[in-house]
Amino acid sequence: MSRENHITAIDAGSHYITTIIAAVSGDLLTPQVVGIGKSRSQGIRKGVVVDLEDAIKCVKKSFTDAQQVAGVSVSSAYVSIGGNHITAVPSRGVVAVSRADGQISNDDIERVITASSTLALPANQEILHNLPNEYIIDGEGGLRDVVGMNGLRLEANTLILHGSSAHLKTIDKCMEGNDIEVDGYVLSPIAASKAVLSKRQRELGVACIDMGGGTTDIAVYEDGNLIHAGILPIGGDNITNDLAIGLRVGVDIAERIKREYGMARVADLLQKRDVIDLSQLDSNEKDTILRKDVVEIMEARLNEIFDLVNKDLKRIGKEAYLPGGVVLVGGSAKIPHIVDLCRDKLRLATQIGFPRDVEGIAGSVDDPSFATVLGLIFWGIEEGKYGRFSFGNFSPNNSVTSMKKWLRNLLP
């Protein structure tokens, strides 16, 4: 029997901080979730740490709870990164093939990816991911796995995702404050896509939309490659705040109203005169409200969110033009009838994304809100760190992450 290893993932969201520990062994086809920890997020707003001390405490609770459930001790984790400070830009690298016989090696791949990373970024920005979309050998493009092929000139078209150095440094401090070594940072929508998108969807062209509490994150794939990523500073918390203002109730009550009585479209209400007795939610409340008013407020904000998503898709020429459609994940993806609203607004086939190929604690992670943290687990497997899952090939993200860790160790 193969030795069992553990991969740990931390999704530092604006609403919750979720930690999952998964067991991975050489004879296991899918990771087994053995530990889950979840704590209310404090000190993180719209994907960015705004209070380091509070964030450290919340991460500690989530991380500790997961270890207690799993019955194991872990010291490192893959961590999600969010916030609208993240920017995606295309880049290109060119190198001469090093071997005299013209055969392309892993070293050539590493050099061409490194060459594409020489992007003139502001001093306060650093590269989070550099993902190759295609390789070109002597002018012949559209190539993916080129190791072993022959040529004189190797080029790579890549997508670089870069973000605020200050924010990444703060996340580092948050993890260091809990003695957690970071195996790698992964942009939230990319991680979520790992958990819910099929290879066919990526080939056809698909958008994964992660509807979180503080942000709405977008990852667009075509021909198997990530072609765009974006983060909108608007999410489920905005819906809650709208309800609190519009209904004149506290934020906690507004959140309960959203979860228990919310819907995405007024048109889907069977009884438009349904009344909600607020005293059933809070003994200090005496008023009643119409459920129709609740749904109208929610629909207005959801319309705005999907309008912004559509604007983002239009900017890259993919408005209503993704054969694989849209896959919704995140907590707000559970709002009833949101699939219908998204389909109408974006004019694309829409479905809810549920994490795939995961075993373990029965039913506990079969939920779109776990897409990002489970995607981090799959990312860890593909990094090639654990036995039979090792690809043996160069990972551009490994190179970037290793360099960033080395540079940060030199900083005060």
N, C-alpha and C positions, 0 to 999 in steps of 0.2 A: 504494500500500500504506500502511495506517495506521501511525502511529508506535507502537512497542512500549513498554509501560511494565511495571514490575515491582512486584508486591505481595509483601511479606514478612510472614510470620507466625511467632510464637514461642509454642509451648505449653510453659509452665514447669510441668511435672508433678513429682510426688513421686519418680518412678522414672527418668524421662528428660526431658531438655530437647530439644525437637525444633524445628528451624527449617526452614521451606520458603520458597523463592523461586519465584514463579510469574510467567510472562510473560502479559500481557494486552494485546491489540491490538483495534482497532475492528472488524476483519474476522474475529475469532476468536470462535466461539460458546462455547468453554470455555477455562478457564485452562490453561496448559501449565507443568507443574512442571519447572523447569530446575536447581534446586539443593536438596539435602537435607543437613542437618547434624543429628547426633544424639549427645548426650553423656550419660553417667550423671549423674543429678541428685544433687548434694550441696549441703547448706545449705537444702534445701526439704523440709519435712515436713508431710504432710497438706494440701498446697496452700499452705502459709504459709512465708515465708522465715524461717529460724531462725539462719542464719549468712550474713551479707551477703557477706563476702569469698569464701567457697566458692561461693555462688550466682553472683557476678559472674564467677568463673573458668569455671564450667560453661556459662553463657550465652555467654561469649566463644568457647569452643571450638565450640559448636554453630553460632553465628552466623558465625564465620570459615569453618568447614568448608562451610557452605551456599554462601557467596560463592565459595569456591574451586571447588566443583563447577559452579556456575552460570557462572563466568567474568565476573561483574559485581560492582560495588561498590554496596552499598545502605546507607542511613543511618537508615531508619525501619522500624517494624514494628507490626503489630497483635499484642497480647499477651493470652493467656488469664489469667483470674483464677479462683482456686478457694479452698477453705477454708470451714469451717462458720461463719465469721463473717458470711457473706452471708445476708441475710434478704429475703424477698419480702413486700411489703404492697400491697394495692389502694389506689388513690387516685382522686380526681375533681377535675376543673377546670371552671370555668364562666366564660365571657366573653361580652360583647355583640359581635355582628358589627360590624366597624368601618366598612364601606362604607355609604354612604347608600342604595344600591340593594339592600342586603342580601345581595350576593353574597359568598360565603366565599372568602377568599384564603389563600395560604401564610402570610401574616403572622398571620391569625386562628388557624391551626393552631399556629403557634409560640407564640402568646400563651396558648392554652388548655392546651398541654402544660406551659408554664412555670408556669401557675396551678396545675396538678396537682402540680407539684414542690415547692410550698410546704408541705412536710410537716415536722412538728415532730420532728426527729431528735436523738438525743443528740449532744453536742459531738464525740464521738470517732467519729462515723459520717458517711459521705457517700454520695451517690447514684452508683451505677454505671450503671444503665440506668433509663429511664422509658419503658415501651413501651405505646403506646395499644392497647386492646382493642376499643373501639368509640367512635364519635362519636354525639352526640345533637343534633338540630336541632329546636328548639321542641317538645321532648318526644318526638320520633320517634327511637327508638334503633335499634341494630343496624346502623349505617352505618359504612362503612370509608373510602372515598375521597370526601371531601365538598367538595373544592376545586371551585368553580364552581357549587355548589348555593346556594340562597337561604334565608335565615332571619334571625331577630333574635337568637336566643340559641343559643350553641354550647357544648356540654359534651363532656367526654372522660373515659371510664373508663380508667384506666391501671394497669399493674402496675409498681411501683417496686422495684428491687433495690438495696439499700444494703449497705455493708460497712465494715469497720474502716479509718478514715483512716490509722492507723499502718501497717497492712499495705500499703495502696496506696502510701503514701509510701516504704516500704521497697522495693517493687517498682520505683518510680520511680528510686530510688537505684541499684538493680541495673542498670537500663537505662542510666542516666546514666553509670555506671561503665564502660560499653562504648560510650559515645557513640552510643547508639541513641535516636532520637526516637520516642516512642510515638504512633502514629496513632490508637490507641483501645484501650481495655480491653474485653474481652468475657468474660462469665461462661462457664466451660468447657462446661456442658451445652447452653447456647444455641448456642455455636459448633459443637459436635458435631451438633446437630440440623440446622444449616444444610447439613451435608455429607451426611446420610444420609436425612432424612425427605422424603417426597414431599408435594406440595400436598394430595393426597387424604387421606393419613394425618393431616395437621394438621387438615383439615376434619372428619374422622370422630371424632377423639379418639385420641391416642397418647401414650405415654410413651417418651422416649429416656433410657436408663439407661447412663451412662458409668462402667464398672467399672475404675477406675484403681488405681494402686498404693497410694496413701494414702487415697483417698476414693472414695465411690460417689455420683455426681452424677445428679440427676433433673431433667428438664424435661418438663412435661406441657402438651400443646396440645389445644385444642378449638375448633371453628368457625374454624380458621385462626389462632387467637391463642394466645400463651403464657398459661396460666392459673395455673401454679405452677412454682417452681424450688426445689430443695433440695439440700443437700450433706451427706452422712452421713460422719462421720469414721472410716470403716472401708473396707478395700479389699484388694487382692491381697497387700499386705505382711503383713496380719494372717494370711492363709492360710500364707504362708511362715514366719512366726514360730511359728504353731501346729505346723507340721511339724518345725521345729527343736527345739521343746520336747518334742513327743510322741515323736519318733524319736531324740532325743538326738544330733543332728548339728548341724554348723555351719550358719549362715544361708545361706552360699553354696551348700552342698550341698543344703540344703532347697529352695532356689530351683530348682536343676537337677532335683531329684526332682519338683517341682511341674510343671515344664515338660515333662519327658520321660515321666513316668509318671502324671501327675495326671488325674483325671476328676471329674465333678461328682456322679455317683451310683454307689453300690456295686452297685445293681441292674443296671447296664449292663456290669459286669465279666463277661467270658466265662469266665475262669479265676480263681476267687477264691483259689487257692493259688499264684498267680504269685509268684515270689521275685525281689527286686531285690538284686543284689550291689553293695554300696556301694563295694567296691574298684575297680569299673569307673568310678566317678565321682571317687574320690579314693584315691590309692595309700596314704594314711595310714589309711584306713578298712578294717576287716577283717570287719565284721558283714554279715549279710543281714537284710532286712526283707520282710514280706509287702506286696504291692501293695495288698491289701485294706485294710491298716491306713492306708496313705497316703490312699486314697480316702475312708475313713471320717472322717478328720480334716478333709479338704477339704470333704466334704459337710456336716459339722456347721457349719463357718464360713459356707459359702454359704447354708445354711438361715437362719442368723442375719441375713445381709445381706438376703436377700429378705423375711424377716419385717419388718425395719425399713423396707424399701421399701413393703411392703404397708400398714404402719402409716401411712406418709406419705400414701399414696393414699387410705386410709380417712379421714384427717383432712380431705381436700378433697372427700370424697364420690365418689371415683372407684375405689374398691376393686372389682375385677372388672367394671368398667364403662367400658371404653375400646374401642370397636369397632375402632379401628386397631391395637390390641394394644400390644406392647412391642417396641422395637428396642434391642438390646444393642450397645454399642461399648466400646472400651477394651481394654487388654491382657488382662484377665481374661475378656473375652467369648470368647476363643479356647480356653478350657478345654473339652475334649470333653464333649458331652452337657449343657452348661450351658443350652442352649435348652429341653431337656426338663424340667430341674429348675425353671427359671423359669416355664415354662408351668403346671407342677403347683402351684407355690407361689402364684403370683399369679392363677391361673385366667384367664389372658389369652393370646391368640395371641402367639407370640414368634418373633423372627427376629434374625439377626445383621445389623448395619448395615454396609454397605460404602460408602465414599465414591463419589459419583456425579459424572458430567460433568467428569472431570479427564483431561488428556492429559499426555504427557511421558515421564519416565523409566519405561520399561516395567515394569509390575507392582510397582514399588517402593512405591507408596502405596495399593495395592489391599488394604487391611488395616484392620480396625476400630480399631486403635490409632492410626491417623492421622486419625481423624474430627475431633477437635478442631482440630488445626492446619490441616487443609484447610477446615474451617468458617470459620476466621478469614480465609482467602483469599476465600471467598464473601462474608463480611461486608464485607471491604474493597471488593469489587466493588459491592455494594449501597449502600455509603456514597456512591457517585456520584462517586468521585474520578478515574475513569479513562475519559475519552472517551465512547464510545457507551454506556457503562454508566451514565452519569449519569442519575438519575431526574428531576432538576430540582425535586424536591419537598423540603420541609423534613424533615430527619432529627432526631428528638428526641435520639438518642444523640449526634449531632454537637454539639448545643447544650450538653448536659450535659458532654461531654468537653472542649469548648473552655473552658467556664467553669471546670472543675476545673484545667485547665492554667494558666489565667490566675491563679487563686487560689494555686496552688502556687508560681508564680514570685515571689509576694510573701512566701512563707514562707522562713525561714532554712534 
